[in-house]
């Protein structure tokens, strides 16, 4: 059950980053702006970008924020790891509450969007 909660939490966080406007405003846009400040405006998928190589690492890394598979891998790794970290009891209880809230948020939001349409 612990892993299922961590996986649902990762699902919610992935949706937050790749789909929700709040995630776009608070995470994706600031990171893309940071990459543009350092690398300039460039399409990392164009053949010309391949010639520049490693100097575009920021833009290449940030371009992965548009990919649910890319984002979900790292967030799943993070939530599964986070759920297993040894912690003092009060912190562990807070961690469990946070993971359950994220998992519940995904389930309730998904159900709500289907019922209300």
N, C-alpha and C positions, 0 to 999 in steps of 0.2 A: 504494500500500500504506500509505503514511503517513496518508492521509486515512481509510482503512478502520480503521486502528488507533485513530485519534482518535475516529471515530464509535462504535466498539465501547466505547471508554472512556467516552464520553458516555452510552451506553446503560447501562453498569454504574452510573455515578454517578446517573443518573436513577432507576434501580431502587433504589439505596441511599436516596435521598431519599423516594421516593413509596411504597415497598413494604416495605423491610427494617426490622425492629424497631430495629436499631442506629442507622439514620438517623433514625427516629422519636424515639428517646431523645436523640440527640446534636445533632440539627439542628432538626427540626420542632417538638417540644415546647418547647424553650427559646425559639425565635423566636415561637411562638404566645403563650407566657407574657409575653414582652417586649411584644408588641402589646396584650395584655389589660391590662398595667400602664399603658400610655399611653392606650389608647382605650376601655377598659372591655370588658365582655362585650357583643358585638353580632353579629348575623347580617348580614354585609355584603350578602347577597343579598335581604334584605327591603326592601320599598318604603320603610320608615322610614329605613333607612340611607342611601338616596339623598339625603334631605333634609339630612343632616349634611354631606355633601360631602367636601371635601379633608381634613377633620380626622381621617378614619379611614384615612389612607393606609397606616399600618403594618398594620392588620388586613386591608385590601384586598390589600396586597402579600403578606402571609403566607398568605392564603387560596389563593394560586396554588400553594403547595407541595403541595396535594392534587391538582393537575392534571398528569399526566404530559406532556401536550403543552406546557404552560407551562414546566415545569421543564426538559424536554429541549431546548427552544429555547435557553435561556440556557446550559445545560451544553454543548450542541453548539457554540455560538458560542465558549464558553470553551476547550473542548478543541482545536478547530480553530485558534484563535488561539494558544494555548499551544504547539501543535505547530510553529508557524511562527516563533516568537520567536527572534531571533538570540541565541545564548548561547555562552559559552566551552565548549570541548569537554567537560570533565568534567561541567558542568551539563547540557549537551545529552544526554550519555549517560545521566545520571540521569533526565532527562525522558522519554527513549525507554523506559527500563526501567519507569518508573511507568505510562506510557500502555499499554505492552504488558502489564503486570501487571493493569491494570484491564480491558483487552480480554480477556485470557485468563481472568480471573475470571468475566466474564460468560459466556463460551463454556463453560467447565468447569462452572460452577454450573448453567447451563441444561441441559446434557447430563446432569449428575448427577441433577437433579430429575426428568428424564424416564426415565432408566434405573432409578433406585431406586424408582419407584412401581409 
